[in-house]
Amino acid sequence: MKLEGHALLLRVFLGESDKHQGRPLYAVLVEEARRRGLKGATVLKGVMGYGAGSRIHTATILRLSEDLPVVVEIVDEEEKIRAFITFLDEVMQGGLVTLERVEVIRYQP
């Protein structure tokens, strides 16, 4: 199926040590997005960041963090993205979720 035109970009900011039922939360999110038939998901690992607690997480040699920032990005039609947010409410203990309207130029399965 081809997705073009207007869509929503869902970004989920969390830590790589965040878990759901003992599994990495970012993996749970990607697998659930795929199960629901969302168009695509990507996990991006950050090298440095901080969140609500203002604690800096970094990948420098001198201060190696085991909880680096992770961003999960998912793009699809608004209805599917908004339905996925109800799943986020069930599995996320903390983190930040943002939505952006985007224009998809090209998507080929």
N, C-alpha and C positions, 0 to 999 in steps of 0.2 A: 504494500500500500504506500502511496506517496503522500507526504505532508508538505504543503506549500501554503504561503499566506500567513495569516496571523495565528499565533499560538502563545502559550505561556511557558516561561522558563521557571522551574522550581529549583531553588538552591537550598540545600540543607547543610549547615555548618555544624560540625561536630568534631570530636577528638577520635583519633584512631583507636584509643583504648575503650571507647564506648561500646557496650555490649547489649544484646537482647537475647535472653535465654542462653547465655554463654557463647554466643557467636558475635563476630564483629558487626556492629549495627550498620555500617556502610554496605556490607555484603547482603544483609537482610533487606535493606532498602532496594538495592539493585535487583535482587532476585524477585522481590514482590512486584516491582515495576514491570519486570519481564512477564511474570505470571499474569498480571492484569492487562498485558498487551500494550503497554505504553511504548511510544515510538523509539525511545533510546534513553540510556542513562550512562553517565560517566562519573568516575570517582577521581578526584584530584587530591594529591597529597601535598600539603604545604610544608615549607621549610622553616616557617616562623609565624607566630601569631599569638593572640590572646583573646579571651572572651570576657564574659560578665565578671569573672573573678579577678581579672587583670593580671593573672599569672602568665608570664611569657613562656611559650613552648617553642623550642628551637632545635635545629638539627646540627648545631655547631659541634666541632670536635671536643671543645672544652666543656660543653654543657649539653650532653646528649639527652634529649627528651624521649620518653617512651610513649608520649601522648601528643604526637604532632597533629596539627590541624588537618582536617579532611573536609572536602566539599563534595557533595553528591549533586550533580546537575541532571535534571530530567526535563525534556521538552515534549509537549504534546498539546492536544486541544484542551481548551479551558475546562470543559466538563470532566475529562479524565483526570486532569491535574488536581482539580478541587476534590474529587472523590478520593484521590490518593492521600490528601491531607488528613482525612479521617483516620487512615492507617497510621500516619505519623503520630497523631495524638495518642494512639495505643502503645507505640513502641519507644517513643523518645522520652527520656527523663530530663534532658536539658538540651541546649543548643539553640540555634537560630535558624528560622525558615523564612526565606524571602520569595516573592513572586515578581516577575517582570513580564510585561507584554513584549513579545519579540515578533519579528517578521522572518519566517523561514524562507530562504531563497531556493534551497534545493535539498531534497532528501531522497536517496535512492536505496531501497533495501538490498 
